[in-house]
Amino acid sequence: QVQLAESGGGLVQAGGSLRLSCAASGGTFSRLSMGWFRQAPGKERDLVAAISRGGGITYYTDSVKGRFTISRESAKNTVYLQMNPLKPEDTAVYYCAADNSARFGLTPKTSDEYDYWGQGTQVTVSS
């Protein structure tokens, strides 16, 4: 059983930056493809970014390309989401997710492909 714990959310002005962290425990980190999703009030939970189990392949939704960077650090069993510059429309609860299928070279795009989820961290961007 994999546990995921997000941190790093908060309130920031438009144009500012935040770095979200997601620490994984209880599993083999190198098996996991990882993703960051977000859900704004009244909206669906959507994929923001994903990274393959080896870290060599990444995916970003169009609205964050060039602004967000996903990365992973095996020594700390942690995946990060660097967000800069932030916009008010980035306001949402951000969730970390893990795919335990051990497939190589893939960045899962849909929530159904992920097996484990964190509790979420709130990101609020003021205008």
LUMKE-877807 format. One record per atom (N, C-alpha, C): y, x, z; atom name; residue number from 1; residue in one letter. Coordinates in Angstrom, 1 decimal, m for minus. Each point is the difference from the previous one (the first is absolute). Layout:
N
+--------+--------+--------+-------+-----+--------+
!      y !      x !      z ! atome ! num ! residu !
+--------+--------+--------+-------+-----+--------+
!      Y !      X !      Z !    CA ! NUM !      a !
...
+--------+--------+--------+-------+-----+--------+
END
This chain:
127
+--------+--------+--------+-------+-----+--------+
!      y !      x !      z ! atome ! num ! residu !
+--------+--------+--------+-------+-----+--------+
!   m1.2 !    0.8 !    0.0 !     N !   1 !      q !
!    1.2 !   m0.8 !    0.0 !    CA !   1 !      q !
!    1.2 !    0.9 !    0.0 !     C !   1 !      q !
!    0.9 !   m0.2 !   m1.0 !     N !   2 !      v !
!    1.2 !    0.8 !   m0.1 !    CA !   2 !      v !
!    1.2 !   m0.8 !    0.6 !     C !   2 !      v !
!    0.7 !    0.7 !    0.9 !     N !   3 !      q !
!    1.3 !   m0.6 !    0.5 !    CA !   3 !      q !
!    1.2 !    0.7 !   m0.6 !     C !   3 !      q !
!    1.0 !   m0.8 !   m0.3 !     N !   4 !      l !
!    1.2 !    0.5 !   m0.6 !    CA !   4 !      l !
!    1.2 !   m0.4 !    0.9 !     C !   4 !      l !
!    0.9 !    1.0 !    0.2 !     N !   5 !      a !
!    1.1 !   m0.2 !    0.8 !    CA !   5 !      a !
!    1.3 !    0.4 !   m0.7 !     C !   5 !      a !
!    0.9 !   m0.9 !   m0.3 !     N !   6 !      e !
!    1.2 !    0.3 !   m0.7 !    CA !   6 !      e !
!    1.1 !    0.3 !    1.0 !     C !   6 !      e !
!    1.0 !    0.9 !   m0.4 !     N !   7 !      s !
!    1.1 !    0.2 !    0.8 !    CA !   7 !      s !
!    1.2 !    0.4 !   m1.0 !     C !   7 !      s !
!    1.2 !    0.0 !    0.5 !     N !   8 !      g !
!    1.1 !    0.5 !   m0.7 !    CA !   8 !      g !
!    0.9 !   m1.0 !   m0.6 !     C !   8 !      g !
!   m0.3 !   m1.3 !    0.2 !     N !   9 !      g !
!    0.9 !   m1.0 !   m0.5 !    CA !   9 !      g !
!    1.3 !   m0.1 !    0.9 !     C !   9 !      g !
!    0.9 !   m0.8 !   m0.5 !     N !  10 !      g !
!    1.3 !   m0.2 !    0.8 !    CA !  10 !      g !
!    1.1 !   m0.6 !   m0.8 !     C !  10 !      g !
!    1.2 !    0.1 !    0.5 !     N !  11 !      l !
!    1.2 !   m0.6 !   m0.7 !    CA !  11 !      l !
!    0.8 !    1.2 !   m0.5 !     C !  11 !      l !
!    0.3 !   m0.2 !   m1.3 !     N !  12 !      v !
!    0.8 !    1.1 !   m0.7 !    CA !  12 !      v !
!    1.0 !   m0.7 !   m1.0 !     C !  12 !      v !
!    1.1 !    0.7 !   m0.2 !     N !  13 !      q !
!    0.9 !   m0.5 !   m1.0 !    CA !  13 !      q !
!   m0.4 !    0.3 !   m1.4 !     C !  13 !      q !
!    0.4 !   m0.8 !   m0.9 !     N !  14 !      a !
!   m0.3 !    0.2 !   m1.4 !    CA !  14 !      a !
!    0.4 !    1.5 !   m0.4 !     C !  14 !      a !
!   m0.8 !    0.6 !   m0.8 !     N !  15 !      g !
!    0.2 !    1.4 !   m0.4 !    CA !  15 !      g !
!   m0.6 !    1.0 !    1.0 !     C !  15 !      g !
!   m0.5 !   m0.5 !    1.1 !     N !  16 !      g !
!   m0.6 !    0.9 !    1.0 !    CA !  16 !      g !
!   m1.5 !    0.2 !   m0.3 !     C !  16 !      g !
!   m0.7 !    0.7 !    0.9 !     N !  17 !      s !
!   m1.4 !    0.3 !   m0.2 !    CA !  17 !      s !
!   m0.8 !   m0.2 !    1.2 !     C !  17 !      s !
!   m1.3 !   m0.2 !   m0.2 !     N !  18 !      l !
!   m1.0 !   m0.1 !    1.1 !    CA !  18 !      l !
!   m1.3 !    0.6 !   m0.5 !     C !  18 !      l !
!   m0.7 !    0.5 !    0.9 !     N !  19 !      r !
!   m1.4 !    0.5 !   m0.3 !    CA !  19 !      r !
!   m1.0 !   m0.8 !    0.9 !     C !  19 !      r !
!   m0.9 !   m0.7 !   m0.7 !     N !  20 !      l !
!   m1.0 !   m0.7 !    0.7 !    CA !  20 !      l !
!   m1.2 !    0.9 !    0.1 !     C !  20 !      l !
!   m0.7 !   m0.1 !    1.1 !     N !  21 !      s !
!   m1.3 !    0.7 !    0.2 !    CA !  21 !      s !
!   m1.1 !   m1.0 !    0.3 !     C !  21 !      s !
!   m1.2 !    0.4 !   m0.4 !     N !  22 !      c !
!   m1.2 !   m0.8 !    0.3 !    CA !  22 !      c !
!   m1.1 !    0.9 !    0.4 !     C !  22 !      c !
!   m0.3 !    0.0 !    1.3 !     N !  23 !      a !
!   m1.1 !    0.9 !    0.5 !    CA !  23 !      a !
!   m1.3 !   m0.8 !    0.0 !     C !  23 !      a !
!   m1.0 !    0.6 !   m0.6 !     N !  24 !      a !
!   m1.4 !   m0.6 !   m0.1 !    CA !  24 !      a !
!   m0.9 !    0.7 !    1.0 !     C !  24 !      a !
!   m0.9 !   m0.8 !    0.6 !     N !  25 !      s !
!   m0.9 !    0.5 !    0.9 !    CA !  25 !      s !
!   m1.3 !   m0.9 !   m0.1 !     C !  25 !      s !
!   m1.1 !    0.6 !    0.5 !     N !  26 !      g !
!   m1.3 !   m0.7 !    0.0 !    CA !  26 !      g !
!   m0.8 !    0.1 !   m1.3 !     C !  26 !      g !
!    0.5 !    0.7 !   m1.0 !     N !  27 !      g !
!   m0.7 !    0.2 !   m1.2 !    CA !  27 !      g !
!    0.2 !    1.3 !   m0.6 !     C !  27 !      g !
!   m0.5 !    0.2 !   m1.2 !     N !  28 !      t !
!    0.2 !    1.3 !   m0.7 !    CA !  28 !      t !
!    1.2 !   m0.1 !   m1.0 !     C !  28 !      t !
!    1.1 !    0.6 !    0.4 !     N !  29 !      f !
!    1.2 !   m0.2 !   m0.8 !    CA !  29 !      f !
!   m0.1 !    0.4 !   m1.4 !     C !  29 !      f !
!   m0.8 !    1.0 !   m0.3 !     N !  30 !      s !
!   m0.2 !    0.5 !   m1.4 !    CA !  30 !      s !
!   m0.7 !   m1.1 !   m0.9 !     C !  30 !      s !
!   m0.6 !   m1.0 !    0.6 !     N !  31 !      r !
!   m0.7 !   m1.0 !   m0.8 !    CA !  31 !      r !
!    1.0 !   m1.1 !   m0.4 !     C !  31 !      r !
!    1.2 !   m0.1 !    0.6 !     N !  32 !      l !
!    0.8 !   m1.1 !   m0.1 !    CA !  32 !      l !
!    1.1 !    0.1 !   m1.1 !     C !  32 !      l !
!    0.1 !   m0.9 !   m0.9 !     N !  33 !      s !
!    1.2 !   m0.2 !   m0.8 !    CA !  33 !      s !
!    0.9 !   m0.9 !    0.9 !     C !  33 !      s !
!    1.3 !    0.3 !   m0.1 !     N !  34 !      m !
!    1.0 !   m0.6 !    0.9 !    CA !  34 !      m !
!    1.1 !   m0.7 !   m0.7 !     C !  34 !      m !
!    0.5 !   m1.0 !    0.6 !     N !  35 !      g !
!    1.1 !   m0.8 !   m0.7 !    CA !  35 !      g !
!    1.0 !   m0.4 !    1.1 !     C !  35 !      g !
!    1.2 !   m0.2 !   m0.5 !     N !  36 !      w !
!    1.1 !   m0.7 !    0.8 !    CA !  36 !      w !
!    0.3 !   m1.3 !   m0.7 !     C !  36 !      w !
!    0.0 !   m1.1 !    0.8 !     N !  37 !      f !
!    0.4 !   m1.3 !   m0.5 !    CA !  37 !      f !
!    1.2 !   m0.4 !    0.8 !     C !  37 !      f !
!    0.7 !   m1.0 !   m0.5 !     N !  38 !      r !
!    1.1 !   m0.6 !    0.7 !    CA !  38 !      r !
!    0.0 !   m1.5 !   m0.2 !     C !  38 !      r !
!    0.6 !   m0.7 !    1.0 !     N !  39 !      q !
!    0.1 !   m1.4 !    0.0 !    CA !  39 !      q !
!    1.3 !   m0.5 !    0.6 !     C !  39 !      q !
!    0.8 !   m0.5 !   m0.9 !     N !  40 !      a !
!    1.3 !   m0.6 !    0.4 !    CA !  40 !      a !
!   m0.2 !   m1.4 !    0.5 !     C !  40 !      a !
!    0.9 !   m0.6 !    0.8 !     N !  41 !      p !
!   m0.1 !   m1.4 !    0.4 !    CA !  41 !      p !
!   m0.2 !   m0.9 !   m1.2 !     C !  41 !      p !
!   m1.0 !   m0.9 !    0.1 !     N !  42 !      g !
!   m0.2 !   m1.0 !   m1.1 !    CA !  42 !      g !
!   m0.6 !    0.5 !   m1.3 !     C !  42 !      g !
!   m0.4 !    1.3 !    0.0 !     N !  43 !      k !
!   m0.5 !    0.6 !   m1.2 !    CA !  43 !      k !
!   m1.4 !    0.5 !    0.2 !     C !  43 !      k !
!   m0.6 !    0.3 !   m1.1 !     N !  44 !      e !
!   m1.4 !    0.6 !    0.0 !    CA !  44 !      e !
!    0.0 !    1.4 !    0.5 !     C !  44 !      e !
!   m1.1 !    0.5 !    0.5 !     N !  45 !      r !
!   m0.2 !    1.4 !    0.3 !    CA !  45 !      r !
!   m0.3 !    0.8 !   m1.2 !     C !  45 !      r !
!    0.9 !    0.9 !   m0.4 !     N !  46 !      d !
!   m0.2 !    0.7 !   m1.3 !    CA !  46 !      d !
!   m0.1 !    1.5 !    0.3 !     C !  46 !      d !
!   m0.8 !    0.6 !   m1.0 !     N !  47 !      l !
!   m0.2 !    1.5 !    0.1 !    CA !  47 !      l !
!    1.3 !    0.7 !   m0.3 !     C !  47 !      l !
!    0.4 !    1.0 !    0.7 !     N !  48 !      v !
!    1.2 !    0.8 !   m0.2 !    CA !  48 !      v !
!   m0.4 !    1.3 !   m0.6 !     C !  48 !      v !
!   m1.0 !    0.7 !    0.6 !     N !  49 !      a !
!   m0.5 !    1.3 !   m0.5 !    CA !  49 !      a !
!   m1.4 !    0.2 !    0.5 !     C !  49 !      a !
!   m0.8 !    0.9 !   m0.8 !     N !  50 !      a !
!   m1.3 !    0.3 !    0.4 !    CA !  50 !      a !
!   m0.3 !    1.4 !   m0.4 !     C !  50 !      a !
!   m1.0 !    0.6 !    0.7 !     N !  51 !      i !
!   m0.4 !    1.4 !   m0.3 !    CA !  51 !      i !
!   m1.5 !    0.1 !    0.1 !     C !  51 !      i !
!   m0.5 !    0.8 !   m0.9 !     N !  52 !      s !
!   m1.5 !    0.1 !   m0.1 !    CA !  52 !      s !
!   m0.5 !    0.8 !    1.2 !     C !  52 !      s !
!   m1.3 !    0.0 !    0.1 !     N !  53 !      r !
!   m0.6 !    0.7 !    1.2 !    CA !  53 !      r !
!    0.3 !    1.5 !    0.0 !     C !  53 !      r !
!    0.1 !    0.6 !   m1.2 !     N !  54 !      g !
!    0.3 !    1.4 !   m0.1 !    CA !  54 !      g !
!    1.4 !    0.3 !    0.0 !     C !  54 !      g !
!    0.9 !   m1.0 !   m0.1 !     N !  55 !      g !
!    1.4 !    0.2 !    0.0 !    CA !  55 !      g !
!    0.6 !    0.3 !   m1.4 !     C !  55 !      g !
!   m0.8 !    0.2 !   m1.0 !     N !  56 !      g !
!    0.5 !    0.5 !   m1.3 !    CA !  56 !      g !
!    0.6 !   m1.1 !   m0.9 !     C !  56 !      g !
!   m0.3 !   m1.3 !    0.4 !     N !  57 !      i !
!    0.4 !   m1.1 !   m0.8 !    CA !  57 !      i !
!    0.8 !   m0.9 !    0.8 !     C !  57 !      i !
!    1.2 !   m0.4 !   m0.4 !     N !  58 !      t !
!    0.8 !   m1.0 !    0.7 !    CA !  58 !      t !
!    0.4 !   m1.1 !   m0.9 !     C !  58 !      t !
!    0.4 !   m1.1 !    0.6 !     N !  59 !      y !
!    0.5 !   m1.2 !   m0.7 !    CA !  59 !      y !
!    1.2 !   m0.5 !    0.8 !     C !  59 !      y !
!    1.0 !   m0.5 !   m0.8 !     N !  60 !      y !
!    1.1 !   m0.6 !    0.6 !    CA !  60 !      y !
!    0.4 !   m1.3 !   m0.8 !     C !  60 !      y !
!    0.3 !   m1.0 !    0.7 !     N !  61 !      t !
!    0.5 !   m1.2 !   m0.6 !    CA !  61 !      t !
!    1.4 !    0.3 !   m0.6 !     C !  61 !      t !
!    0.4 !   m0.7 !   m1.1 !     N !  62 !      d !
!    1.2 !    0.4 !   m0.8 !    CA !  62 !      d !
!    1.2 !    0.1 !    0.9 !     C !  62 !      d !
!    0.2 !   m1.0 !    0.9 !     N !  63 !      s !
!    1.2 !   m0.1 !    0.8 !    CA !  63 !      s !
!    0.3 !    1.2 !    0.9 !     C !  63 !      s !
!   m1.0 !    0.8 !    0.2 !     N !  64 !      v !
!    0.2 !    1.2 !    1.0 !    CA !  64 !      v !
!   m0.2 !    1.3 !   m0.7 !     C !  64 !      v !
!   m0.3 !    0.0 !   m1.3 !     N !  65 !      k !
!   m0.2 !    1.3 !   m0.7 !    CA !  65 !      k !
!    1.3 !    0.8 !    0.0 !     C !  65 !      k !
!   m0.2 !    1.3 !    0.3 !     N !  66 !      g !
!    1.2 !    0.8 !    0.1 !    CA !  66 !      g !
!    0.7 !    0.0 !    1.4 !     C !  66 !      g !
!   m0.4 !   m0.9 !    0.9 !     N !  67 !      r !
!    0.6 !   m0.1 !    1.3 !    CA !  67 !      r !
!   m1.0 !    0.2 !    1.1 !     C !  67 !      r !
!   m1.2 !   m0.4 !   m0.2 !     N !  68 !      f !
!   m1.0 !    0.1 !    1.1 !    CA !  68 !      f !
!   m1.0 !    1.1 !   m0.4 !     C !  68 !      f !
!   m0.6 !    0.7 !    1.0 !     N !  69 !      t !
!   m1.1 !    1.0 !   m0.3 !    CA !  69 !      t !
!   m1.1 !   m0.2 !    1.0 !     C !  69 !      t !
!   m1.2 !   m0.2 !   m0.5 !     N !  70 !      i !
!   m1.2 !   m0.1 !    0.9 !    CA !  70 !      i !
!   m0.7 !    1.4 !    0.0 !     C !  70 !      i !
!   m0.4 !    0.4 !    1.2 !     N !  71 !      s !
!   m0.7 !    1.2 !    0.1 !    CA !  71 !      s !
!   m1.1 !   m0.1 !    1.1 !     C !  71 !      s !
!   m0.9 !    1.0 !    0.1 !     N !  72 !      r !
!   m1.0 !    0.0 !    1.1 !    CA !  72 !      r !
!   m0.2 !    1.4 !    0.5 !     C !  72 !      r !
!   m0.3 !    0.0 !    1.3 !     N !  73 !      e !
!   m0.2 !    1.3 !    0.7 !    CA !  73 !      e !
!   m1.3 !    0.0 !    0.6 !     C !  73 !      e !
!   m1.0 !    0.6 !   m0.5 !     N !  74 !      s !
!   m1.4 !    0.0 !    0.5 !    CA !  74 !      s !
!   m0.1 !    0.5 !    1.4 !     C !  74 !      s !
!    0.7 !    1.1 !    0.3 !     N !  75 !      a !
!   m0.1 !    0.6 !    1.3 !    CA !  75 !      a !
!    0.4 !   m1.0 !    1.1 !     C !  75 !      a !
!    0.8 !   m1.0 !   m0.3 !     N !  76 !      k !
!    0.5 !   m0.9 !    1.0 !    CA !  76 !      k !
!   m0.6 !   m1.4 !   m0.3 !     C !  76 !      k !
!   m0.8 !   m0.2 !   m0.9 !     N !  77 !      n !
!   m0.6 !   m1.3 !   m0.4 !    CA !  77 !      n !
!    1.1 !   m1.1 !   m0.1 !     C !  77 !      n !
!    1.1 !    0.4 !   m0.7 !     N !  78 !      t !
!    1.2 !   m0.8 !   m0.1 !    CA !  78 !      t !
!    0.5 !   m0.1 !   m1.5 !     C !  78 !      t !
!    0.4 !   m1.2 !   m0.3 !     N !  79 !      v !
!    0.7 !   m0.2 !   m1.3 !    CA !  79 !      v !
!    1.4 !   m0.4 !    0.3 !     C !  79 !      v !
!    0.9 !    0.4 !   m0.8 !     N !  80 !      y !
!    1.4 !   m0.2 !    0.1 !    CA !  80 !      y !
!    0.6 !   m0.8 !   m1.1 !     C !  80 !      y !
!    1.1 !   m0.7 !    0.3 !     N !  81 !      l !
!    0.8 !   m0.6 !   m1.1 !    CA !  81 !      l !
!    1.5 !    0.4 !    0.3 !     C !  81 !      l !
!    0.5 !    0.9 !   m0.8 !     N !  82 !      q !
!    1.4 !    0.4 !    0.1 !    CA !  82 !      q !
!    0.8 !   m0.9 !   m0.9 !     C !  82 !      q !
!    1.0 !   m0.6 !    0.6 !     N !  83 !      m !
!    0.8 !   m1.0 !   m0.7 !    CA !  83 !      m !
!    1.5 !    0.4 !    0.0 !     C !  83 !      m !
!    0.5 !    0.2 !   m1.2 !     N !  84 !      n !
!    1.4 !    0.5 !   m0.1 !    CA !  84 !      n !
!    0.4 !   m0.1 !   m1.5 !     C !  84 !      n !
!    1.1 !   m0.7 !   m0.3 !     N !  85 !      p !
!    0.9 !   m0.7 !    0.8 !    CA !  85 !      p !
!   m0.5 !   m1.4 !    0.2 !     C !  85 !      p !
!    0.2 !   m0.6 !    1.2 !     N !  86 !      l !
!   m0.4 !   m1.3 !    0.2 !    CA !  86 !      l !
!    1.0 !   m1.1 !   m0.4 !     C !  86 !      l !
!   m0.5 !   m1.1 !   m0.4 !     N !  87 !      k !
!    0.8 !   m1.1 !   m0.4 !    CA !  87 !      k !
!   m0.3 !   m1.2 !    0.9 !     C !  87 !      k !
!    0.9 !   m1.0 !    0.1 !     N !  88 !      p !
!   m0.2 !   m1.2 !    0.8 !    CA !  88 !      p !
!   m1.3 !   m0.7 !   m0.4 !     C !  88 !      p !
!   m0.3 !    0.0 !   m1.3 !     N !  89 !      e !
!   m1.2 !   m0.7 !   m0.5 !    CA !  89 !      e !
!   m1.3 !    0.7 !    0.4 !     C !  89 !      e !
!    0.1 !    1.2 !    0.7 !     N !  90 !      d !
!   m1.2 !    0.6 !    0.5 !    CA !  90 !      d !
!   m0.3 !   m0.5 !    1.4 !     C !  90 !      d !
!    0.8 !   m0.9 !    0.5 !     N !  91 !      t !
!   m0.3 !   m0.5 !    1.4 !    CA !  91 !      t !
!   m1.3 !   m0.8 !   m0.1 !     C !  91 !      t !
!   m0.9 !    0.3 !    1.0 !     N !  92 !      a !
!   m1.3 !   m0.6 !    0.0 !    CA !  92 !      a !
!   m0.8 !    0.6 !    1.2 !     C !  92 !      a !
!   m1.2 !   m0.6 !    0.3 !     N !  93 !      v !
!   m0.9 !    0.7 !    0.8 !    CA !  93 !      v !
!   m0.9 !    0.8 !   m0.9 !     C !  93 !      v !
!   m0.2 !    1.2 !    0.4 !     N !  94 !      y !
!   m0.8 !    1.0 !   m0.9 !    CA !  94 !      y !
!   m1.3 !    0.2 !    0.7 !     C !  94 !      y !
!   m1.1 !   m0.1 !   m0.8 !     N !  95 !      y !
!   m1.4 !    0.1 !    0.5 !    CA !  95 !      y !
!   m0.7 !    1.2 !   m0.7 !     C !  95 !      y !
!   m0.7 !    0.7 !    0.8 !     N !  96 !      c !
!   m0.9 !    1.1 !   m0.5 !    CA !  96 !      c !
!   m1.4 !   m0.6 !   m0.2 !     C !  96 !      c !
!   m0.6 !    0.4 !   m1.1 !     N !  97 !      a !
!   m1.4 !   m0.5 !   m0.2 !    CA !  97 !      a !
!   m0.9 !    1.1 !   m0.5 !     C !  97 !      a !
!   m1.3 !   m0.2 !    0.2 !     N !  98 !      a !
!   m0.9 !    1.1 !   m0.4 !    CA !  98 !      a !
!   m1.2 !   m0.7 !   m0.7 !     C !  98 !      a !
!   m0.4 !    0.7 !   m1.1 !     N !  99 !      d !
!   m1.1 !   m0.4 !   m0.8 !    CA !  99 !      d !
!   m1.2 !    1.0 !    0.3 !     C !  99 !      d !
!   m1.1 !   m0.4 !    0.6 !     N ! 100 !      n !
!   m1.0 !    0.8 !    0.4 !    CA ! 100 !      n !
!   m1.2 !    0.2 !   m1.0 !     C ! 100 !      n !
!    0.3 !   m0.4 !   m1.2 !     N ! 101 !      s !
!   m1.1 !    0.0 !   m1.0 !    CA ! 101 !      s !
!   m0.3 !    1.4 !   m0.5 !     C ! 101 !      s !
!    0.8 !    1.0 !    0.3 !     N ! 102 !      a !
!   m0.2 !    1.4 !   m0.3 !    CA ! 102 !      a !
!    0.0 !    0.3 !   m1.5 !     C ! 102 !      a !
!    0.7 !   m0.9 !   m0.8 !     N ! 103 !      r !
!    0.1 !    0.2 !   m1.4 !    CA ! 103 !      r !
!    1.0 !    1.1 !   m0.3 !     C ! 103 !      r !
!   m0.4 !    0.9 !   m0.9 !     N ! 104 !      f !
!    0.9 !    1.1 !   m0.3 !    CA ! 104 !      f !
!    1.1 !   m0.4 !   m1.1 !     C ! 104 !      f !
!    1.2 !    0.5 !    0.2 !     N ! 105 !      g !
!    1.0 !   m0.1 !   m1.0 !    CA ! 105 !      g !
!    0.5 !   m1.4 !   m0.3 !     C ! 105 !      g !
!    0.0 !   m0.8 !    1.1 !     N ! 106 !      l !
!    0.5 !   m1.4 !   m0.2 !    CA ! 106 !      l !
!    1.1 !   m0.3 !    1.0 !     C ! 106 !      l !
!    0.9 !   m0.9 !   m0.4 !     N ! 107 !      t !
!    1.0 !   m0.5 !    0.9 !    CA ! 107 !      t !
!   m0.1 !   m1.5 !    0.0 !     C ! 107 !      t !
!   m0.7 !   m0.6 !    0.9 !     N ! 108 !      p !
!   m0.3 !   m1.4 !    0.0 !    CA ! 108 !      p !
!    1.4 !   m0.8 !    0.0 !     C ! 108 !      p !
!    0.0 !   m1.0 !   m0.9 !     N ! 109 !      k !
!    1.3 !   m0.7 !   m0.2 !    CA ! 109 !      k !
!    0.0 !   m1.4 !    0.7 !     C ! 109 !      k !
!   m1.1 !   m0.6 !    0.4 !     N ! 110 !      t !
!    0.0 !   m1.3 !    0.6 !    CA ! 110 !      t !
!   m0.4 !    0.0 !    1.5 !     C ! 110 !      t !
!    0.5 !   m0.9 !    0.7 !     N ! 111 !      s !
!   m0.3 !    0.0 !    1.5 !    CA ! 111 !      s !
!   m1.5 !   m0.2 !    0.2 !     C ! 111 !      s !
!   m0.7 !   m0.7 !   m0.9 !     N ! 112 !      d !
!   m1.5 !   m0.2 !    0.2 !    CA ! 112 !      d !
!   m0.8 !    1.3 !   m0.1 !     C ! 112 !      d !
!    0.6 !    1.0 !   m0.6 !     N ! 113 !      e !
!   m0.7 !    1.3 !   m0.1 !    CA ! 113 !      e !
!    0.0 !    0.8 !    1.3 !     C ! 113 !      e !
!    0.8 !   m0.4 !    0.9 !     N ! 114 !      y !
!    0.2 !    0.8 !    1.2 !    CA ! 114 !      y !
!   m0.8 !   m0.6 !    1.2 !     C ! 114 !      y !
!   m0.6 !    0.9 !    0.7 !     N ! 115 !      d !
!   m0.9 !   m0.5 !    1.1 !    CA ! 115 !      d !
!    0.6 !    0.0 !    1.4 !     C ! 115 !      d !
!    1.0 !    0.8 !    0.2 !     N ! 116 !      y !
!    0.6 !    0.1 !    1.3 !    CA ! 116 !      y !
!    1.6 !   m0.1 !   m0.1 !     C ! 116 !      y !
!    0.6 !   m0.6 !    1.0 !     N ! 117 !      w !
!    1.4 !   m0.2 !    0.0 !    CA ! 117 !      w !
!    0.6 !    0.4 !    1.4 !     C ! 117 !      w !
!    1.2 !    0.5 !   m0.1 !     N ! 118 !      g !
!    0.8 !    0.2 !    1.2 !    CA ! 118 !      g !
!    0.7 !   m1.3 !    0.5 !     C ! 118 !      g !
!    0.7 !    0.1 !    1.1 !     N ! 119 !      q !
!    0.7 !   m1.1 !    0.5 !    CA ! 119 !      q !
!    1.4 !   m0.3 !   m0.6 !     C ! 119 !      q !
!    0.5 !    1.0 !   m0.7 !     N ! 120 !      g !
!    1.3 !   m0.1 !   m0.7 !    CA ! 120 !      g !
!    1.1 !    0.5 !    0.8 !     C ! 120 !      g !
!    1.1 !    0.4 !   m0.7 !     N ! 121 !      t !
!    1.2 !    0.5 !    0.6 !    CA ! 121 !      t !
!    1.2 !   m0.5 !   m0.8 !     C ! 121 !      t !
!    1.0 !   m0.5 !    0.8 !     N ! 122 !      q !
!    1.1 !   m0.7 !   m0.6 !    CA ! 122 !      q !
!    1.0 !    1.0 !   m0.6 !     C ! 122 !      q !
!    0.4 !   m0.2 !   m1.2 !     N ! 123 !      v !
!    1.1 !    0.8 !   m0.6 !    CA ! 123 !      v !
!    1.1 !   m1.0 !   m0.4 !     C ! 123 !      v !
!    1.2 !    0.3 !    0.6 !     N ! 124 !      t !
!    1.2 !   m0.9 !   m0.3 !    CA ! 124 !      t !
!    1.1 !    0.9 !   m0.6 !     C ! 124 !      t !
!    0.5 !   m0.4 !   m1.1 !     N ! 125 !      v !
!    1.0 !    0.8 !   m0.7 !    CA ! 125 !      v !
!    1.3 !   m0.9 !   m0.1 !     C ! 125 !      v !
!    1.0 !    0.4 !    0.7 !     N ! 126 !      s !
!    1.3 !   m0.8 !    0.0 !    CA ! 126 !      s !
!    0.9 !    0.4 !   m1.2 !     C ! 126 !      s !
!    0.7 !   m0.9 !   m0.4 !     N ! 127 !      s !
!    0.9 !    0.3 !   m1.2 !    CA ! 127 !      s !
!    1.4 !    0.4 !    0.5 !     C ! 127 !      s !
+--------+--------+--------+-------+-----+--------+
END
